[in-house]
Amino acid sequence: MDNTSLHEFCWEDGYIFCPRCSNKNIYMLKGDRYRCSLCKYTFHDFSGRWLNYCSLDHNSWEEIIKYYISGWSAASIARSLNLSYNLAHKSLKVIRSSLLIRDETFIPLLENPLKIRTYCSMAEGDARFKHCLGENAPVFSVRYAGTGVKVGYVPSLNVKEVLFMQTRKRFCRSMFVCDYPGENGYLLFSCCAYLRKKTRCDNFLDHRRSLEAESSFWTMCFEMLDRYHKFSPESFPLYLKEFEARYEHGLSSLKALISKSICSFVPDLKH
Ligand SMILES: [Zn+2]
């Protein structure tokens, strides 16, 4: 399955259908476009799908998927494919968002398919700047499941409740991790550095090592986070869902998962 093209991922049963009305009576136009015989909608392979957020052709997307799997940064991808940094950055965001949204329980966190609601008042350039104690940060879980992990959003818990739990607490950069009482796993959230300073958890290298000693999942997470440098607290669930996918899948099945994911239709979040 390693050589399945993005075209095949878009039309999985081989039938091209109208993304508007699902009609399968389609005729071909010039330039790889199609027209629906019923509603007359003109479309192409990527219409209505995640891939369509970036004006990139099939080959560029194939390359980007390959680089993403190898953990390349947006800057390296931009250089290699001669794209603008913004476009390379957006293409990675498209991959991560499409992976996140496969889990419908994360949809309440989204303002739109490519934007997670902000909650940290330390966001750069915010004129109403005030110290943030992470109080609005959503709480996530990582649970061991089979040979992989399952990342979840835990709306029933808030940061205050988590901080008061009698468990081991660890800060690693902007990420807070503690044991999940009664579960085989962890509770996590991410917010700005101010909270970390307040809680005086400065020995994060020790915290990182203790987590890495517990599971190869954490070793992989930190390796990836080292490559990604700084990320905004709001991007945290995108990375968690990415790590869940990377930990679960081998290289070739990860390629299939990502291809399938970015070739799926973007859900309408208004409903
Ligand atoms: Zn139609």
py3Dmol code that shows the C-alpha trace and the ligand (Angstrom):
import py3Dmol

protein = """\
ATOM      1  CA  MET A   1       0.000   0.000   0.000  1.00  0.00           C
ATOM      2  CA  ASP A   2       3.079   2.211   0.141  1.00  0.00           C
ATOM      3  CA  ASN A   3       2.624   3.586  -3.382  1.00  0.00           C
ATOM      4  CA  THR A   4      -1.045   4.507  -3.177  1.00  0.00           C
ATOM      5  CA  SER A   5      -1.346   7.984  -4.697  1.00  0.00           C
ATOM      6  CA  LEU A   6      -3.175  10.894  -3.110  1.00  0.00           C
ATOM      7  CA  HIS A   7      -5.672  10.683  -5.981  1.00  0.00           C
ATOM      8  CA  GLU A   8      -6.510   7.137  -4.863  1.00  0.00           C
ATOM      9  CA  PHE A   9      -6.810   8.243  -1.238  1.00  0.00           C
ATOM     10  CA  CYS A  10      -9.284  10.928  -2.336  1.00  0.00           C
ATOM     11  CA  TRP A  11     -11.493   8.461  -4.252  1.00  0.00           C
ATOM     12  CA  GLU A  12     -11.070   5.323  -2.185  1.00  0.00           C
ATOM     13  CA  ASP A  13     -13.542   3.082  -3.976  1.00  0.00           C
ATOM     14  CA  GLY A  14     -12.355   4.395  -7.364  1.00  0.00           C
ATOM     15  CA  TYR A  15     -15.535   6.405  -8.058  1.00  0.00           C
ATOM     16  CA  ILE A  16     -15.240  10.156  -8.443  1.00  0.00           C
ATOM     17  CA  PHE A  17     -18.320  11.845  -6.997  1.00  0.00           C
ATOM     18  CA  CYS A  18     -19.510  15.421  -6.588  1.00  0.00           C
ATOM     19  CA  PRO A  19     -18.445  16.811  -3.172  1.00  0.00           C
ATOM     20  CA  ARG A  20     -21.610  18.973  -3.143  1.00  0.00           C
ATOM     21  CA  CYS A  21     -24.350  16.520  -4.032  1.00  0.00           C
ATOM     22  CA  SER A  22     -22.583  13.102  -4.049  1.00  0.00           C
ATOM     23  CA  ASN A  23     -23.700  12.430  -7.618  1.00  0.00           C
ATOM     24  CA  LYS A  24     -21.390   9.970  -9.389  1.00  0.00           C
ATOM     25  CA  ASN A  25     -22.262  11.109 -12.899  1.00  0.00           C
ATOM     26  CA  ILE A  26     -19.214  13.271 -13.532  1.00  0.00           C
ATOM     27  CA  TYR A  27     -17.438  14.453 -16.650  1.00  0.00           C
ATOM     28  CA  MET A  28     -13.791  15.386 -17.022  1.00  0.00           C
ATOM     29  CA  LEU A  29     -12.667  18.899 -17.901  1.00  0.00           C
ATOM     30  CA  LYS A  30      -9.242  20.119 -18.960  1.00  0.00           C
ATOM     31  CA  GLY A  31      -6.559  20.469 -16.266  1.00  0.00           C
ATOM     32  CA  ASP A  32      -7.628  17.528 -14.074  1.00  0.00           C
ATOM     33  CA  ARG A  33     -10.916  19.138 -13.152  1.00  0.00           C
ATOM     34  CA  TYR A  34     -14.342  17.539 -13.040  1.00  0.00           C
ATOM     35  CA  ARG A  35     -17.898  18.766 -13.425  1.00  0.00           C
ATOM     36  CA  CYS A  36     -20.995  17.339 -11.826  1.00  0.00           C
ATOM     37  CA  SER A  37     -23.665  16.541 -14.429  1.00  0.00           C
ATOM     38  CA  LEU A  38     -26.401  17.277 -11.891  1.00  0.00           C
ATOM     39  CA  CYS A  39     -25.499  20.438  -9.939  1.00  0.00           C
ATOM     40  CA  LYS A  40     -22.810  21.633 -12.418  1.00  0.00           C
ATOM     41  CA  TYR A  41     -20.262  22.094  -9.622  1.00  0.00           C
ATOM     42  CA  THR A  42     -16.695  22.193 -10.967  1.00  0.00           C
ATOM     43  CA  PHE A  43     -14.113  20.596  -8.721  1.00  0.00           C
ATOM     44  CA  HIS A  44     -10.775  18.802  -8.574  1.00  0.00           C
ATOM     45  CA  ASP A  45      -9.271  16.019  -6.450  1.00  0.00           C
ATOM     46  CA  PHE A  46      -8.640  18.274  -3.446  1.00  0.00           C
ATOM     47  CA  SER A  47     -11.892  20.300  -3.383  1.00  0.00           C
ATOM     48  CA  GLY A  48     -13.373  20.400   0.117  1.00  0.00           C
ATOM     49  CA  ARG A  49     -10.512  18.363   1.583  1.00  0.00           C
ATOM     50  CA  TRP A  50      -7.747  19.299   4.025  1.00  0.00           C
ATOM     51  CA  LEU A  51      -5.184  19.405   1.219  1.00  0.00           C
ATOM     52  CA  ASN A  52      -7.079  22.264  -0.354  1.00  0.00           C
ATOM     53  CA  TYR A  53      -6.019  24.705   2.398  1.00  0.00           C
ATOM     54  CA  CYS A  54      -2.665  25.028   0.602  1.00  0.00           C
ATOM     55  CA  SER A  55      -2.308  25.541  -3.116  1.00  0.00           C
ATOM     56  CA  LEU A  56       0.135  22.689  -3.580  1.00  0.00           C
ATOM     57  CA  ASP A  57       0.112  19.965  -6.213  1.00  0.00           C
ATOM     58  CA  HIS A  58       0.091  16.195  -5.652  1.00  0.00           C
ATOM     59  CA  ASN A  59       3.887  15.884  -5.859  1.00  0.00           C
ATOM     60  CA  SER A  60       4.569  18.648  -3.339  1.00  0.00           C
ATOM     61  CA  TRP A  61       2.148  17.054  -0.883  1.00  0.00           C
ATOM     62  CA  GLU A  62       3.837  13.651  -1.338  1.00  0.00           C
ATOM     63  CA  GLU A  63       7.189  15.270  -0.511  1.00  0.00           C
ATOM     64  CA  ILE A  64       5.792  17.153   2.482  1.00  0.00           C
ATOM     65  CA  ILE A  65       4.315  13.942   3.934  1.00  0.00           C
ATOM     66  CA  LYS A  66       7.706  12.263   3.581  1.00  0.00           C
ATOM     67  CA  TYR A  67       9.492  15.141   5.329  1.00  0.00           C
ATOM     68  CA  TYR A  68       6.855  15.388   8.041  1.00  0.00           C
ATOM     69  CA  ILE A  69       7.274  11.695   8.836  1.00  0.00           C
ATOM     70  CA  SER A  70      11.034  12.265   9.130  1.00  0.00           C
ATOM     71  CA  GLY A  71      10.345  15.116  11.570  1.00  0.00           C
ATOM     72  CA  TRP A  72      11.572  17.998   9.413  1.00  0.00           C
ATOM     73  CA  SER A  73      10.845  21.558  10.490  1.00  0.00           C
ATOM     74  CA  ALA A  74       8.810  23.959   8.353  1.00  0.00           C
ATOM     75  CA  ALA A  75      11.983  25.958   7.625  1.00  0.00           C
ATOM     76  CA  SER A  76      13.828  22.887   6.269  1.00  0.00           C
ATOM     77  CA  ILE A  77      10.830  21.838   4.169  1.00  0.00           C
ATOM     78  CA  ALA A  78      10.502  25.362   2.762  1.00  0.00           C
ATOM     79  CA  ARG A  79      14.180  25.365   1.744  1.00  0.00           C
ATOM     80  CA  SER A  80      14.097  21.897   0.237  1.00  0.00           C
ATOM     81  CA  LEU A  81      10.922  22.416  -1.809  1.00  0.00           C
ATOM     82  CA  ASN A  82      11.507  26.094  -2.546  1.00  0.00           C
ATOM     83  CA  LEU A  83       8.277  27.144  -0.829  1.00  0.00           C
ATOM     84  CA  SER A  84       7.627  30.151   1.371  1.00  0.00           C
ATOM     85  CA  TYR A  85       8.039  29.480   5.084  1.00  0.00           C
ATOM     86  CA  ASN A  86       4.391  30.357   5.676  1.00  0.00           C
ATOM     87  CA  LEU A  87       3.178  27.816   3.148  1.00  0.00           C
ATOM     88  CA  ALA A  88       5.410  25.047   4.547  1.00  0.00           C
ATOM     89  CA  HIS A  89       4.262  25.927   8.080  1.00  0.00           C
ATOM     90  CA  LYS A  90       0.620  25.870   7.006  1.00  0.00           C
ATOM     91  CA  SER A  91       1.008  22.487   5.295  1.00  0.00           C
ATOM     92  CA  LEU A  92       2.300  20.972   8.563  1.00  0.00           C
ATOM     93  CA  LYS A  93      -0.591  22.556  10.427  1.00  0.00           C
ATOM     94  CA  VAL A  94      -2.994  20.992   7.919  1.00  0.00           C
ATOM     95  CA  ILE A  95      -1.501  17.534   8.581  1.00  0.00           C
ATOM     96  CA  ARG A  96      -1.659  17.959  12.372  1.00  0.00           C
ATOM     97  CA  SER A  97      -5.181  19.417  12.358  1.00  0.00           C
ATOM     98  CA  SER A  98      -6.490  16.614  10.148  1.00  0.00           C
ATOM     99  CA  LEU A  99      -4.997  14.068  12.566  1.00  0.00           C
ATOM    100  CA  LEU A 100      -6.495  15.854  15.587  1.00  0.00           C
ATOM    101  CA  ILE A 101      -9.997  16.077  14.152  1.00  0.00           C
ATOM    102  CA  ARG A 102     -10.139  12.314  13.544  1.00  0.00           C
ATOM    103  CA  ASP A 103     -10.998  12.290  17.246  1.00  0.00           C
ATOM    104  CA  GLU A 104     -14.319  14.136  17.404  1.00  0.00           C
ATOM    105  CA  THR A 105     -14.021  14.749  21.144  1.00  0.00           C
ATOM    106  CA  PHE A 106     -11.383  17.424  20.352  1.00  0.00           C
ATOM    107  CA  ILE A 107     -13.756  19.468  18.160  1.00  0.00           C
ATOM    108  CA  PRO A 108     -14.969  21.696  21.063  1.00  0.00           C
ATOM    109  CA  LEU A 109     -11.403  23.061  21.313  1.00  0.00           C
ATOM    110  CA  LEU A 110     -11.534  24.476  17.806  1.00  0.00           C
ATOM    111  CA  GLU A 111     -12.508  27.930  16.644  1.00  0.00           C
ATOM    112  CA  ASN A 112     -12.263  26.758  13.044  1.00  0.00           C
ATOM    113  CA  PRO A 113     -10.700  23.653  11.460  1.00  0.00           C
ATOM    114  CA  LEU A 114      -7.215  25.233  11.466  1.00  0.00           C
ATOM    115  CA  LYS A 115      -7.469  27.264  14.672  1.00  0.00           C
ATOM    116  CA  ILE A 116      -7.574  26.173  18.285  1.00  0.00           C
ATOM    117  CA  ARG A 117      -9.237  28.606  20.688  1.00  0.00           C
ATOM    118  CA  THR A 118      -6.683  30.661  22.623  1.00  0.00           C
ATOM    119  CA  TYR A 119      -6.767  30.508  26.402  1.00  0.00           C
ATOM    120  CA  CYS A 120      -3.377  31.777  27.592  1.00  0.00           C
ATOM    121  CA  SER A 121      -3.270  35.531  28.237  1.00  0.00           C
ATOM    122  CA  MET A 122       0.518  35.536  27.851  1.00  0.00           C
ATOM    123  CA  ALA A 123       0.128  35.276  24.088  1.00  0.00           C
ATOM    124  CA  GLU A 124       2.711  37.491  22.477  1.00  0.00           C
ATOM    125  CA  GLY A 125       1.534  40.924  21.458  1.00  0.00           C
ATOM    126  CA  ASP A 126      -1.580  40.776  23.629  1.00  0.00           C
ATOM    127  CA  ALA A 127      -2.242  44.341  24.752  1.00  0.00           C
ATOM    128  CA  ARG A 128      -4.273  43.128  27.748  1.00  0.00           C
ATOM    129  CA  PHE A 129      -1.211  41.261  28.995  1.00  0.00           C
ATOM    130  CA  LYS A 130      -1.540  39.778  32.460  1.00  0.00           C
ATOM    131  CA  HIS A 131       0.152  36.905  34.204  1.00  0.00           C
ATOM    132  CA  CYS A 132      -1.472  33.619  33.365  1.00  0.00           C
ATOM    133  CA  LEU A 133      -1.753  30.787  35.859  1.00  0.00           C
ATOM    134  CA  GLY A 134      -2.829  28.223  33.315  1.00  0.00           C
ATOM    135  CA  GLU A 135      -6.325  28.370  34.748  1.00  0.00           C
ATOM    136  CA  ASN A 136      -8.024  28.227  31.366  1.00  0.00           C
ATOM    137  CA  ALA A 137      -5.836  25.554  29.817  1.00  0.00           C
ATOM    138  CA  PRO A 138      -7.668  22.404  28.686  1.00  0.00           C
ATOM    139  CA  VAL A 139      -6.601  19.173  30.388  1.00  0.00           C
ATOM    140  CA  PHE A 140      -5.575  16.126  28.359  1.00  0.00           C
ATOM    141  CA  SER A 141      -4.876  12.502  29.155  1.00  0.00           C
ATOM    142  CA  VAL A 142      -2.369  10.000  27.844  1.00  0.00           C
ATOM    143  CA  ARG A 143      -3.340   6.426  28.595  1.00  0.00           C
ATOM    144  CA  TYR A 144      -1.522   3.247  27.756  1.00  0.00           C
ATOM    145  CA  ALA A 145      -3.678   1.146  25.442  1.00  0.00           C
ATOM    146  CA  GLY A 146      -2.353  -2.097  24.004  1.00  0.00           C
ATOM    147  CA  THR A 147       1.056  -1.404  22.501  1.00  0.00           C
ATOM    148  CA  GLY A 148       0.218   2.249  21.913  1.00  0.00           C
ATOM    149  CA  VAL A 149      -1.193   5.208  23.800  1.00  0.00           C
ATOM    150  CA  LYS A 150      -4.524   6.982  23.577  1.00  0.00           C
ATOM    151  CA  VAL A 151      -4.590  10.765  23.890  1.00  0.00           C
ATOM    152  CA  GLY A 152      -7.855  12.227  25.168  1.00  0.00           C
ATOM    153  CA  TYR A 153      -9.373  15.608  26.024  1.00  0.00           C
ATOM    154  CA  VAL A 154     -10.712  15.669  29.592  1.00  0.00           C
ATOM    155  CA  PRO A 155     -13.245  18.537  29.769  1.00  0.00           C
ATOM    156  CA  SER A 156     -14.488  17.314  33.167  1.00  0.00           C
ATOM    157  CA  LEU A 157     -11.214  18.375  34.818  1.00  0.00           C
ATOM    158  CA  ASN A 158      -9.650  21.833  35.073  1.00  0.00           C
ATOM    159  CA  VAL A 159      -6.097  22.874  35.822  1.00  0.00           C
ATOM    160  CA  LYS A 160      -6.808  23.834  39.443  1.00  0.00           C
ATOM    161  CA  GLU A 161      -8.214  20.397  40.223  1.00  0.00           C
ATOM    162  CA  VAL A 162      -5.243  18.726  38.557  1.00  0.00           C
ATOM    163  CA  LEU A 163      -2.712  20.857  40.460  1.00  0.00           C
ATOM    164  CA  PHE A 164      -4.327  19.916  43.775  1.00  0.00           C
ATOM    165  CA  MET A 165      -4.242  16.169  43.072  1.00  0.00           C
ATOM    166  CA  GLN A 166      -1.965  14.156  45.310  1.00  0.00           C
ATOM    167  CA  THR A 167       0.207  12.719  42.553  1.00  0.00           C
ATOM    168  CA  ARG A 168       3.713  13.128  41.180  1.00  0.00           C
ATOM    169  CA  LYS A 169       3.853  16.422  39.283  1.00  0.00           C
ATOM    170  CA  ARG A 170       6.375  17.158  36.604  1.00  0.00           C
ATOM    171  CA  PHE A 171       7.061  20.201  34.475  1.00  0.00           C
ATOM    172  CA  CYS A 172       8.945  19.883  31.223  1.00  0.00           C
ATOM    173  CA  ARG A 173       9.274  23.230  29.474  1.00  0.00           C
ATOM    174  CA  SER A 174       5.711  24.473  29.065  1.00  0.00           C
ATOM    175  CA  MET A 175       4.220  21.024  29.591  1.00  0.00           C
ATOM    176  CA  PHE A 176       2.822  19.858  32.914  1.00  0.00           C
ATOM    177  CA  VAL A 177       2.442  16.107  33.497  1.00  0.00           C
ATOM    178  CA  CYS A 178       1.096  14.208  36.506  1.00  0.00           C
ATOM    179  CA  ASP A 179      -0.079  10.673  37.120  1.00  0.00           C
ATOM    180  CA  TYR A 180      -3.739  10.054  36.300  1.00  0.00           C
ATOM    181  CA  PRO A 181      -5.223   8.795  39.569  1.00  0.00           C
ATOM    182  CA  GLY A 182      -6.991   5.468  39.077  1.00  0.00           C
ATOM    183  CA  GLU A 183      -5.813   5.149  35.458  1.00  0.00           C
ATOM    184  CA  ASN A 184      -2.789   3.690  33.737  1.00  0.00           C
ATOM    185  CA  GLY A 185      -1.524   6.962  32.345  1.00  0.00           C
ATOM    186  CA  TYR A 186      -1.094  10.698  32.816  1.00  0.00           C
ATOM    187  CA  LEU A 187      -2.918  14.008  32.909  1.00  0.00           C
ATOM    188  CA  LEU A 188      -1.336  16.904  31.041  1.00  0.00           C
ATOM    189  CA  PHE A 189      -1.747  20.522  30.126  1.00  0.00           C
ATOM    190  CA  SER A 190       0.391  23.240  28.653  1.00  0.00           C
ATOM    191  CA  CYS A 191       0.551  26.930  29.386  1.00  0.00           C
ATOM    192  CA  CYS A 192       3.050  29.756  29.466  1.00  0.00           C
ATOM    193  CA  ALA A 193       6.308  29.821  31.440  1.00  0.00           C
ATOM    194  CA  TYR A 194       4.850  31.988  34.200  1.00  0.00           C
ATOM    195  CA  LEU A 195       3.065  29.064  35.835  1.00  0.00           C
ATOM    196  CA  ARG A 196       6.273  27.035  35.835  1.00  0.00           C
ATOM    197  CA  LYS A 197       8.141  29.850  37.590  1.00  0.00           C
ATOM    198  CA  LYS A 198       5.405  30.138  40.212  1.00  0.00           C
ATOM    199  CA  THR A 199       5.554  26.443  40.998  1.00  0.00           C
ATOM    200  CA  ARG A 200       9.378  26.510  41.087  1.00  0.00           C
ATOM    201  CA  CYS A 201       9.703  23.400  38.978  1.00  0.00           C
ATOM    202  CA  ASP A 202      13.024  24.373  37.466  1.00  0.00           C
ATOM    203  CA  ASN A 203      14.701  20.970  37.390  1.00  0.00           C
ATOM    204  CA  PHE A 204      12.874  19.937  34.235  1.00  0.00           C
ATOM    205  CA  LEU A 205      15.773  17.850  32.975  1.00  0.00           C
ATOM    206  CA  ASP A 206      15.247  15.482  35.935  1.00  0.00           C
ATOM    207  CA  HIS A 207      11.527  15.451  35.195  1.00  0.00           C
ATOM    208  CA  ARG A 208      12.171  14.654  31.577  1.00  0.00           C
ATOM    209  CA  ARG A 209      14.523  11.810  32.478  1.00  0.00           C
ATOM    210  CA  SER A 210      12.084  10.297  34.940  1.00  0.00           C
ATOM    211  CA  LEU A 211       9.327  10.290  32.295  1.00  0.00           C
ATOM    212  CA  GLU A 212      11.672   8.848  29.655  1.00  0.00           C
ATOM    213  CA  ALA A 213      12.560   6.057  32.076  1.00  0.00           C
ATOM    214  CA  GLU A 214       8.866   5.143  32.312  1.00  0.00           C
ATOM    215  CA  SER A 215       8.019   4.703  28.632  1.00  0.00           C
ATOM    216  CA  SER A 216       9.524   4.950  25.160  1.00  0.00           C
ATOM    217  CA  PHE A 217       6.491   7.120  24.376  1.00  0.00           C
ATOM    218  CA  TRP A 218       8.089   9.962  26.342  1.00  0.00           C
ATOM    219  CA  THR A 219      11.495   9.417  24.745  1.00  0.00           C
ATOM    220  CA  MET A 220       9.833   9.864  21.365  1.00  0.00           C
ATOM    221  CA  CYS A 221       7.859  12.935  22.540  1.00  0.00           C
ATOM    222  CA  PHE A 222      10.922  14.752  23.809  1.00  0.00           C
ATOM    223  CA  GLU A 223      12.950  13.885  20.733  1.00  0.00           C
ATOM    224  CA  MET A 224      10.231  15.407  18.572  1.00  0.00           C
ATOM    225  CA  LEU A 225       9.757  18.429  20.853  1.00  0.00           C
ATOM    226  CA  ASP A 226      13.497  19.135  20.680  1.00  0.00           C
ATOM    227  CA  ARG A 227      13.159  19.419  16.910  1.00  0.00           C
ATOM    228  CA  TYR A 228      10.074  21.605  17.029  1.00  0.00           C
ATOM    229  CA  HIS A 229      11.592  24.179  19.410  1.00  0.00           C
ATOM    230  CA  LYS A 230       9.019  26.515  20.902  1.00  0.00           C
ATOM    231  CA  PHE A 231       5.323  25.981  20.388  1.00  0.00           C
ATOM    232  CA  SER A 232       2.331  27.951  21.576  1.00  0.00           C
ATOM    233  CA  PRO A 233       0.308  26.397  24.441  1.00  0.00           C
ATOM    234  CA  GLU A 234      -2.683  26.219  22.103  1.00  0.00           C
ATOM    235  CA  SER A 235      -0.783  23.903  19.746  1.00  0.00           C
ATOM    236  CA  PHE A 236      -0.298  21.352  22.518  1.00  0.00           C
ATOM    237  CA  PRO A 237      -3.192  19.013  21.543  1.00  0.00           C
ATOM    238  CA  LEU A 238      -1.958  19.013  17.920  1.00  0.00           C
ATOM    239  CA  TYR A 239       1.396  17.676  19.079  1.00  0.00           C
ATOM    240  CA  LEU A 240      -0.148  15.173  21.496  1.00  0.00           C
ATOM    241  CA  LYS A 241      -2.313  13.723  18.722  1.00  0.00           C
ATOM    242  CA  GLU A 242       0.695  13.659  16.425  1.00  0.00           C
ATOM    243  CA  PHE A 243       2.701  11.722  19.004  1.00  0.00           C
ATOM    244  CA  GLU A 244      -0.178   9.287  19.509  1.00  0.00           C
ATOM    245  CA  ALA A 245      -0.141   8.562  15.750  1.00  0.00           C
ATOM    246  CA  ARG A 246       3.641   8.340  15.528  1.00  0.00           C
ATOM    247  CA  TYR A 247       3.843   5.981  18.499  1.00  0.00           C
ATOM    248  CA  GLU A 248       1.141   3.687  17.160  1.00  0.00           C
ATOM    249  CA  HIS A 249       2.224   3.429  13.518  1.00  0.00           C
ATOM    250  CA  GLY A 250       5.283   2.182  11.682  1.00  0.00           C
ATOM    251  CA  LEU A 251       6.668   4.352   8.897  1.00  0.00           C
ATOM    252  CA  SER A 252       4.614   2.934   6.032  1.00  0.00           C
ATOM    253  CA  SER A 253       1.338   2.782   7.943  1.00  0.00           C
ATOM    254  CA  LEU A 254       1.990   6.332   9.219  1.00  0.00           C
ATOM    255  CA  LYS A 255       2.262   7.465   5.595  1.00  0.00           C
ATOM    256  CA  ALA A 256      -1.051   5.786   4.780  1.00  0.00           C
ATOM    257  CA  LEU A 257      -2.711   7.286   7.875  1.00  0.00           C
ATOM    258  CA  ILE A 258      -1.545  10.827   7.066  1.00  0.00           C
ATOM    259  CA  SER A 259      -2.493  10.517   3.387  1.00  0.00           C
ATOM    260  CA  LYS A 260      -5.940   9.261   4.300  1.00  0.00           C
ATOM    261  CA  SER A 261      -6.305  11.952   6.919  1.00  0.00           C
ATOM    262  CA  ILE A 262      -5.408  14.957   4.706  1.00  0.00           C
ATOM    263  CA  CYS A 263      -7.476  13.527   1.821  1.00  0.00           C
ATOM    264  CA  SER A 264     -10.601  13.427   3.972  1.00  0.00           C
ATOM    265  CA  PHE A 265     -13.222  16.188   3.753  1.00  0.00           C
ATOM    266  CA  VAL A 266     -12.911  19.056   6.230  1.00  0.00           C
ATOM    267  CA  PRO A 267     -15.868  18.750   8.623  1.00  0.00           C
ATOM    268  CA  ASP A 268     -18.309  21.623   8.882  1.00  0.00           C
ATOM    269  CA  LEU A 269     -17.873  22.746  12.501  1.00  0.00           C
ATOM    270  CA  LYS A 270     -20.925  25.012  12.486  1.00  0.00           C
ATOM    271  CA  HIS A 271     -23.266  22.078  12.960  1.00  0.00           C
TER     272      HIS A 271
END
"""
ligand_1 = """\
1
ZN
Zn -23.189 17.896 -7.787
"""
view = py3Dmol.view(width=600, height=400)
view.addModel(protein, "pdb")
view.setStyle({"model": 0}, {"cartoon": {"style": "trace"}})
view.addModel(ligand_1, "xyz")
view.setStyle({"model": 1}, {"stick": {}})
view.zoomTo()
view.show()
